[in-house]
Amino acid sequence: MEPKWLEWAKSLQAIAQNGLTYAENEFDIERYDQIRNISAEIMASNSGGDFEFIKELFRKQEGYATPKVDVRGVIFKSNKILLVKEKIDGGWTLPGGWADPNETPSESVEREVFEESGFIVKSKKILAVLDRTKQGHLPPFPFHVYKLFFLCDLQGGSKSTSNETTDVDFFEENNIPGLSSSRVLKSQIDRFFEFYRNPGLPTDFD
């Protein structure tokens, strides 16, 4: 579970963002801005991050605060699962990333898989809708995130890397490489192999 200071900082940031979205009184706007700065200070002092960077990150968030959506593709071939190696941390993960506006969730994951691996896929089923905070991903993230995992059928394409990935490969269940724990966990990979062996399992959530 994430530390309490991070939970408090994220809650304060959301309160400030929502307040700044609807406030019209100049004194209320000033108070919400102060709350946002306190949230950034809590996060900076406890994480070792730069206060000005975090404050600017929060300042760019507009509109009512809602969880961000991360989509991941789960693709199997010959009893092996597709993983890509992240350039940013050297860990392996299911291909995916942030969902984009004007795309359905399935369109987002299909695009992400192609961009990161070179393979063309078609979404088939949502295997899991998970709260990142409750799953134990590290390091902690400054915003609340929902993670959507789609089982996808391999349609075509060929292995290729991108500006975000340095390698692409399929792995057997007992030979999973070091993972990018910010993006996917071994327990999730194990669960998806269970889905592969038992297609009738219901979607996991929370």
TISEKOL-384086 format. One record per residue: residue in three letters; x, y, z of N, C-alpha, C, CB in turn; residue number from 1. Coordinates in steps of 0.2 Angstrom, whole numbers. Last residue first. Glycine has a CB too. Layout:
vodren, n_X, n_Y, n_Z, ca_X, ca_Y, ca_Z, c_X, c_Y, c_Z, cb_X, cb_Y, cb_Z, fivex
ala, X, Y, Z, X, Y, Z, X, Y, Z, X, Y, Z, NUM
...
This chain:
vodren, n_X, n_Y, n_Z, ca_X, ca_Y, ca_Z, c_X, c_Y, c_Z, cb_X, cb_Y, cb_Z, fivex
asp, -54, -21, -47, -52, -18, -40, -45, -20, -38, -57, -19, -35, 206
phe, -57, -36, -55, -58, -29, -54, -56, -27, -47, -65, -27, -56, 205
asp, -57, -49, -68, -55, -46, -62, -56, -39, -61, -47, -48, -60, 204
thr, -70, -57, -77, -65, -51, -77, -63, -50, -70, -68, -45, -80, 203
pro, -71, -75, -76, -74, -68, -76, -68, -63, -75, -79, -67, -71, 202
leu, -65, -88, -86, -64, -84, -80, -67, -77, -81, -57, -84, -78, 201
gly, -64, -95, -98, -71, -93, -95, -71, -89, -89, -75, -99, -95, 200
pro, -51, -99, -101, -54, -93, -105, -61, -91, -102, -55, -94, -112, 199
asn, -39, -104, -94, -46, -105, -92, -50, -99, -95, -47, -105, -85, 198
arg, -26, -101, -99, -28, -108, -98, -35, -109, -97, -24, -111, -92, 197
tyr, -27, -87, -98, -25, -91, -105, -27, -98, -104, -18, -90, -106, 196
phe, -29, -85, -85, -35, -83, -90, -33, -87, -97, -35, -76, -91, 195
glu, -17, -89, -80, -23, -93, -78, -29, -91, -83, -25, -91, -71, 194
phe, -9, -79, -86, -8, -86, -89, -14, -90, -86, -1, -89, -86, 193
phe, -14, -68, -78, -16, -69, -85, -14, -75, -88, -12, -63, -89, 192
arg, -8, -71, -66, -15, -72, -67, -17, -72, -74, -18, -66, -63, 191
asp, 6, -69, -69, 4, -76, -67, -4, -77, -68, 6, -77, -60, 190
ile, 5, -55, -71, 7, -60, -77, 5, -67, -75, 15, -60, -78, 189
gln, 2, -51, -58, -3, -50, -63, -1, -54, -70, -3, -43, -66, 188
ser, 13, -55, -51, 7, -58, -49, 2, -57, -55, 4, -55, -43, 187
lys, 23, -47, -57, 23, -54, -58, 16, -57, -56, 29, -57, -54, 186
leu, 16, -31, -63, 18, -35, -58, 18, -43, -60, 14, -34, -52, 185
val, 19, -16, -73, 16, -23, -72, 19, -27, -67, 16, -27, -79, 184
arg, 24, -3, -70, 19, -5, -76, 15, -11, -75, 22, -4, -82, 183
ser, 33, -3, -61, 29, 3, -61, 23, 1, -66, 32, 9, -63, 182
ser, 41, -14, -63, 36, -14, -58, 31, -8, -57, 39, -15, -51, 181
ser, 46, -21, -76, 45, -14, -74, 40, -14, -69, 44, -9, -81, 180
leu, 54, -37, -72, 48, -33, -74, 49, -25, -72, 42, -35, -72, 179
gly, 65, -49, -78, 64, -43, -73, 59, -38, -76, 71, -40, -72, 178
pro, 56, -62, -87, 62, -58, -86, 60, -53, -80, 65, -54, -92, 177
ile, 49, -78, -85, 48, -71, -85, 54, -67, -83, 41, -69, -81, 176
asn, 48, -92, -86, 54, -88, -88, 53, -81, -89, 57, -91, -95, 175
asn, 37, -99, -85, 42, -100, -80, 49, -96, -81, 43, -107, -79, 174
glu, 29, -95, -96, 27, -93, -89, 32, -94, -84, 21, -97, -87, 173
glu, 39, -88, -109, 36, -94, -106, 34, -92, -99, 40, -100, -106, 172
phe, 38, -74, -120, 41, -77, -114, 36, -83, -111, 43, -72, -109, 171
phe, 42, -65, -134, 37, -69, -131, 41, -73, -125, 34, -73, -136, 170
asp, 49, -47, -136, 49, -55, -136, 43, -58, -133, 56, -57, -133, 169
val, 58, -33, -139, 52, -36, -139, 52, -44, -140, 47, -33, -146, 168
asp, 67, -19, -134, 67, -26, -136, 60, -28, -135, 71, -30, -131, 167
thr, 66, -5, -131, 72, -7, -133, 72, -15, -135, 78, -6, -128, 166
thr, 54, 8, -132, 56, 1, -130, 62, -1, -134, 50, -4, -133, 165
glu, 51, 21, -136, 50, 19, -129, 52, 12, -127, 43, 20, -127, 164
asn, 53, 22, -149, 57, 26, -145, 56, 25, -138, 55, 33, -147, 163
ser, 53, 4, -152, 50, 10, -153, 55, 15, -149, 43, 11, -151, 162
thr, 55, -12, -162, 55, -8, -156, 53, -1, -157, 62, -8, -153, 161
ser, 46, -26, -168, 50, -20, -169, 49, -16, -163, 47, -16, -176, 160
lys, 39, -40, -176, 43, -38, -170, 47, -31, -172, 48, -43, -167, 159
ser, 25, -37, -186, 32, -41, -185, 35, -37, -179, 36, -41, -191, 158
gly, 8, -41, -192, 14, -37, -190, 20, -41, -189, 12, -32, -184, 157
gly, -6, -49, -185, -1, -48, -190, 5, -44, -187, -4, -45, -196, 156
gln, -15, -52, -174, -17, -52, -181, -12, -52, -186, -22, -46, -182, 155
leu, -18, -59, -159, -13, -57, -163, -15, -58, -171, -6, -62, -162, 154
asp, -30, -53, -148, -28, -58, -153, -23, -55, -158, -34, -61, -157, 153
cys, -29, -48, -131, -29, -47, -138, -27, -53, -142, -25, -41, -139, 152
leu, -36, -44, -116, -34, -49, -120, -34, -48, -127, -38, -56, -118, 151
phe, -32, -29, -107, -36, -32, -113, -32, -38, -115, -37, -27, -118, 150
phe, -33, -21, -92, -29, -26, -96, -33, -29, -101, -26, -31, -91, 149
leu, -31, -5, -86, -36, -9, -90, -32, -14, -94, -41, -5, -94, 148
lys, -30, 4, -71, -26, 0, -76, -31, -5, -79, -20, -4, -73, 147
tyr, -31, 20, -65, -34, 14, -66, -31, 10, -72, -42, 15, -68, 146
val, -23, 31, -53, -23, 27, -60, -27, 21, -59, -15, 26, -62, 145
his, -20, 47, -46, -23, 40, -46, -24, 37, -53, -30, 41, -42, 144
phe, -3, 53, -46, -10, 54, -48, -13, 47, -47, -11, 56, -55, 143
pro, 11, 51, -43, 7, 57, -40, 0, 57, -41, 11, 63, -42, 142
phe, 15, 34, -38, 13, 39, -43, 9, 45, -41, 9, 35, -49, 141
pro, 28, 24, -31, 21, 27, -31, 21, 33, -36, 20, 30, -24, 140
pro, 38, 13, -42, 37, 18, -37, 30, 21, -37, 42, 24, -37, 139
leu, 27, 0, -39, 32, 4, -37, 36, 7, -43, 37, 1, -32, 138
his, 11, -7, -35, 16, -5, -40, 21, 0, -37, 13, -2, -46, 137
gly, 1, -12, -27, 8, -13, -25, 13, -11, -30, 9, -19, -22, 136
gln, -13, -12, -30, -9, -17, -32, -2, -18, -30, -9, -17, -40, 135
lys, -19, 0, -26, -20, -6, -22, -16, -12, -24, -27, -8, -22, 134
thr, -15, 9, -36, -13, 10, -29, -13, 4, -25, -17, 15, -25, 133
arg, -21, 5, -47, -14, 4, -47, -12, 5, -40, -11, 10, -51, 132
asp, -35, -5, -48, -33, 1, -45, -25, 1, -44, -37, 3, -39, 131
leu, -40, -13, -63, -37, -13, -57, -35, -6, -55, -31, -18, -57, 130
val, -48, -24, -72, -48, -17, -71, -46, -16, -64, -56, -14, -73, 129
ala, -45, -38, -84, -44, -35, -77, -45, -27, -77, -38, -37, -73, 128
leu, -48, -42, -96, -46, -47, -91, -46, -44, -84, -39, -50, -92, 127
ile, -59, -39, -109, -55, -36, -103, -54, -41, -98, -60, -30, -100, 126
lys, -56, -46, -125, -59, -46, -119, -55, -42, -113, -60, -54, -116, 125
lys, -50, -42, -137, -55, -48, -137, -59, -48, -131, -52, -54, -138, 124
ser, -43, -32, -149, -45, -33, -143, -51, -38, -142, -47, -26, -139, 123
lys, -30, -37, -161, -37, -35, -160, -40, -37, -153, -42, -39, -165, 122
val, -14, -31, -167, -19, -35, -163, -26, -32, -163, -16, -35, -155, 121
ile, 1, -31, -174, -6, -29, -175, -10, -34, -171, -8, -29, -183, 120
phe, 17, -27, -167, 12, -32, -169, 5, -29, -169, 12, -37, -163, 119
gly, 26, -17, -163, 26, -19, -170, 21, -24, -172, 33, -21, -173, 118
ser, 27, -13, -150, 30, -20, -152, 30, -21, -159, 26, -25, -148, 117
glu, 23, 0, -148, 28, -2, -144, 31, -9, -146, 26, -3, -137, 116
glu, 13, 2, -158, 18, 7, -157, 24, 4, -154, 15, 13, -154, 115
phe, 4, -9, -155, 7, -8, -162, 13, -4, -161, 3, -6, -167, 114
val, 0, -6, -142, 3, -12, -144, 7, -12, -150, -2, -18, -144, 113
glu, -7, 6, -144, -1, 6, -140, 3, -1, -141, -3, 6, -133, 112
arg, -18, 2, -152, -13, 7, -155, -6, 7, -151, -15, 14, -154, 111
glu, -24, -6, -144, -22, -9, -150, -17, -4, -153, -28, -9, -155, 110
val, -28, 3, -133, -23, -3, -132, -20, -6, -139, -26, -8, -128, 109
ser, -36, 12, -140, -30, 14, -137, -25, 8, -136, -32, 17, -130, 108
glu, -47, 4, -144, -43, 7, -149, -36, 9, -146, -46, 13, -152, 107
ser, -52, 0, -132, -49, -5, -136, -45, -2, -141, -55, -9, -139, 106
pro, -56, 13, -127, -51, 9, -123, -48, 4, -128, -54, 6, -117, 105
thr, -58, 24, -141, -61, 20, -136, -55, 16, -133, -65, 15, -140, 104
glu, -52, 41, -142, -51, 34, -144, -55, 30, -139, -43, 32, -144, 103
asn, -53, 54, -138, -55, 52, -145, -54, 45, -147, -53, 57, -150, 102
pro, -38, 54, -128, -44, 56, -130, -46, 54, -137, -45, 64, -128, 101
asp, -29, 38, -124, -29, 45, -127, -36, 47, -128, -25, 45, -134, 100
ala, -22, 30, -111, -27, 30, -115, -27, 37, -118, -34, 28, -112, 99
trp, -4, 26, -108, -10, 30, -107, -15, 30, -112, -8, 38, -105, 98
gly, 1, 9, -112, 2, 16, -110, -5, 20, -108, 6, 20, -115, 97
gly, 9, -6, -118, 3, -1, -117, 5, 5, -115, -1, -5, -111, 96
pro, 15, -22, -117, 14, -16, -121, 8, -12, -119, 14, -18, -128, 95
leu, 20, -28, -101, 15, -29, -106, 15, -22, -110, 8, -30, -103, 94
thr, 38, -26, -98, 31, -25, -97, 26, -27, -102, 30, -18, -95, 93
trp, 54, -26, -91, 50, -28, -96, 42, -27, -94, 51, -36, -97, 92
gly, 66, -12, -88, 62, -18, -86, 57, -20, -91, 58, -16, -80, 91
gly, 73, -1, -91, 76, -7, -92, 72, -13, -90, 83, -8, -89, 90
asp, 68, 12, -89, 70, 9, -83, 73, 2, -85, 65, 8, -78, 89
ile, 65, 17, -102, 66, 22, -97, 69, 18, -90, 60, 25, -95, 88
lys, 63, 7, -112, 69, 11, -112, 71, 15, -106, 69, 16, -118, 87
glu, 56, -9, -108, 56, -1, -107, 63, 2, -107, 52, 1, -101, 86
lys, 53, -22, -118, 58, -19, -113, 58, -12, -113, 65, -22, -115, 85
val, 37, -31, -119, 42, -26, -122, 47, -24, -116, 38, -20, -125, 84
leu, 30, -47, -121, 32, -42, -117, 37, -37, -121, 36, -45, -111, 83
leu, 18, -59, -123, 22, -54, -127, 23, -49, -121, 18, -51, -132, 82
ile, 19, -76, -118, 16, -70, -117, 21, -64, -120, 14, -68, -110, 81
lys, 16, -93, -124, 21, -88, -122, 17, -81, -122, 27, -87, -126, 80
asn, 9, -103, -130, 10, -103, -123, 15, -98, -120, 12, -110, -121, 79
ser, 8, -97, -144, 12, -104, -142, 14, -104, -135, 18, -105, -146, 78
lys, 6, -81, -138, 7, -85, -144, 11, -92, -142, 11, -81, -149, 77
phe, -5, -68, -132, -1, -75, -131, 0, -78, -138, -6, -80, -127, 76
ile, -6, -52, -124, -5, -56, -131, -1, -63, -130, -2, -52, -136, 75
val, -13, -40, -117, -11, -46, -115, -11, -51, -121, -15, -49, -109, 74
gly, -10, -22, -116, -12, -28, -120, -9, -34, -118, -10, -26, -127, 73
arg, -16, -9, -106, -11, -14, -107, -14, -20, -111, -8, -17, -100, 72
val, -19, 8, -101, -21, 2, -105, -15, -3, -106, -25, 4, -111, 71
asp, -23, 19, -88, -18, 15, -92, -20, 9, -95, -12, 14, -87, 70
val, -30, 34, -85, -32, 27, -87, -26, 24, -91, -38, 27, -92, 69
lys, -32, 43, -70, -30, 43, -76, -30, 35, -78, -22, 45, -76, 68
pro, -47, 49, -60, -41, 44, -61, -39, 44, -69, -43, 37, -59, 67
thr, -50, 67, -60, -53, 60, -61, -46, 55, -62, -58, 59, -67, 66
ala, -55, 83, -56, -50, 78, -55, -53, 71, -55, -46, 78, -49, 65
tyr, -61, 94, -68, -63, 90, -62, -58, 84, -62, -70, 87, -62, 64
gly, -48, 105, -75, -55, 101, -75, -56, 97, -68, -56, 97, -81, 63
glu, -31, 102, -76, -37, 106, -77, -43, 102, -77, -36, 110, -83, 62
gln, -14, 102, -72, -20, 98, -72, -26, 103, -71, -20, 93, -66, 61
lys, -4, 111, -71, -6, 109, -78, -12, 105, -78, 0, 106, -81, 60
arg, -1, 111, -57, -4, 117, -60, -7, 115, -67, 1, 123, -61, 59
phe, 6, 99, -55, -1, 100, -53, -4, 106, -56, 0, 101, -45, 58
leu, 18, 103, -62, 15, 97, -64, 7, 97, -62, 18, 90, -61, 57
glu, 22, 114, -54, 20, 115, -61, 16, 109, -64, 27, 116, -65, 56
lys, 25, 107, -42, 20, 112, -42, 17, 113, -49, 22, 118, -39, 55
ile, 35, 98, -46, 29, 95, -44, 23, 101, -44, 30, 92, -37, 54
phe, 45, 108, -49, 43, 104, -54, 36, 101, -52, 48, 98, -55, 53
glu, 47, 114, -36, 44, 118, -42, 42, 114, -48, 50, 123, -44, 52
phe, 51, 103, -28, 45, 107, -27, 42, 110, -33, 46, 111, -21, 51
asp, 58, 88, -34, 59, 96, -34, 52, 99, -33, 62, 98, -41, 50
gly, 58, 74, -22, 57, 78, -29, 58, 85, -28, 50, 76, -31, 49
gly, 58, 67, -11, 65, 70, -13, 64, 73, -20, 70, 64, -13, 48
ser, 46, 64, -5, 49, 59, -11, 56, 61, -13, 44, 60, -16, 47
asn, 43, 73, 5, 43, 66, 7, 46, 61, 1, 37, 63, 8, 46
ser, 44, 85, -1, 48, 84, 5, 48, 77, 7, 45, 88, 11, 45
ala, 35, 84, -12, 42, 85, -13, 46, 83, -7, 43, 92, -15, 44
met, 23, 81, -6, 25, 76, -10, 33, 77, -11, 22, 77, -17, 43
ile, 21, 93, 2, 21, 87, 5, 24, 81, 1, 14, 85, 7, 42
glu, 21, 103, -9, 26, 103, -4, 27, 96, 0, 25, 109, 1, 41
ala, 10, 99, -16, 16, 99, -19, 22, 99, -14, 17, 105, -24, 40
ser, 0, 103, -6, 1, 96, -8, 7, 95, -12, -5, 95, -13, 39
ile, 3, 116, -5, 4, 112, 1, 5, 105, -1, -2, 113, 7, 38
asn, -2, 120, -17, 5, 121, -15, 7, 117, -9, 7, 129, -14, 37
arg, -16, 118, -16, -12, 114, -21, -4, 115, -19, -13, 117, -28, 36
ile, -19, 127, -6, -19, 120, -4, -15, 116, -9, -27, 117, -5, 35
gln, -17, 139, -13, -13, 137, -7, -13, 130, -5, -15, 141, -1, 34
asp, -27, 138, -22, -20, 138, -24, -15, 136, -19, -19, 144, -27, 33
tyr, -38, 139, -13, -37, 132, -17, -30, 132, -20, -42, 131, -22, 32
arg, -36, 152, -9, -36, 147, -4, -34, 140, -8, -42, 146, 0, 31
glu, -38, 159, -21, -32, 160, -18, -31, 154, -13, -31, 166, -14, 30
ile, -51, 156, -24, -46, 154, -29, -39, 154, -25, -46, 158, -35, 29
asp, -57, 162, -13, -58, 155, -13, -52, 152, -18, -65, 152, -16, 28
phe, -55, 175, -17, -52, 173, -11, -52, 165, -10, -56, 176, -4, 27
glu, -62, 177, -29, -55, 177, -29, -51, 175, -22, -53, 185, -30, 26
asn, -75, 166, -33, -73, 171, -28, -65, 171, -28, -76, 169, -21, 25
glu, -76, 154, -41, -77, 161, -44, -74, 167, -40, -84, 162, -47, 24
ala, -72, 137, -43, -72, 143, -39, -72, 149, -43, -66, 143, -34, 23
tyr, -71, 126, -51, -77, 129, -50, -78, 136, -47, -82, 124, -47, 22
thr, -57, 123, -52, -61, 122, -58, -68, 126, -57, -63, 114, -59, 21
leu, -52, 124, -39, -50, 129, -44, -54, 129, -51, -43, 128, -46, 20
gly, -58, 113, -34, -60, 119, -31, -58, 125, -36, -57, 121, -25, 19
asn, -51, 102, -41, -59, 103, -41, -61, 110, -39, -62, 98, -37, 18
gln, -38, 105, -36, -40, 105, -43, -47, 106, -44, -37, 99, -47, 17
ala, -40, 103, -22, -38, 110, -25, -39, 110, -32, -30, 111, -24, 16
ile, -43, 90, -22, -48, 95, -19, -46, 102, -22, -47, 95, -11, 15
ala, -32, 84, -27, -38, 83, -31, -43, 89, -28, -41, 76, -30, 14
gln, -22, 88, -18, -21, 90, -25, -28, 90, -28, -16, 86, -29, 13
leu, -27, 81, -7, -27, 88, -7, -26, 91, -14, -21, 91, -2, 12
ser, -25, 68, -11, -32, 70, -10, -32, 78, -10, -34, 67, -3, 11
lys, -11, 67, -13, -15, 66, -19, -22, 69, -18, -15, 59, -21, 10
ala, -7, 69, 0, -5, 74, -5, -9, 73, -11, 2, 73, -7, 9
trp, -13, 57, 7, -15, 64, 9, -13, 69, 3, -11, 66, 15, 8
glu, -5, 47, 0, -13, 48, 0, -15, 54, 1, -16, 42, 4, 7
leu, 7, 51, 4, 6, 51, -3, -2, 51, -4, 9, 45, -7, 6
trp, 7, 49, 18, 8, 55, 15, 6, 56, 8, 16, 57, 16, 5
lys, 5, 35, 19, -1, 39, 20, 0, 46, 17, -2, 40, 28, 4
pro, 11, 25, 5, 12, 28, 11, 6, 34, 12, 19, 32, 12, 3
glu, 2, 12, -3, 6, 18, -3, 6, 21, 3, 3, 22, -9, 2
met, 4, -6, 0, 0, 0, 0, 4, 6, 0, -5, 0, 6, 1
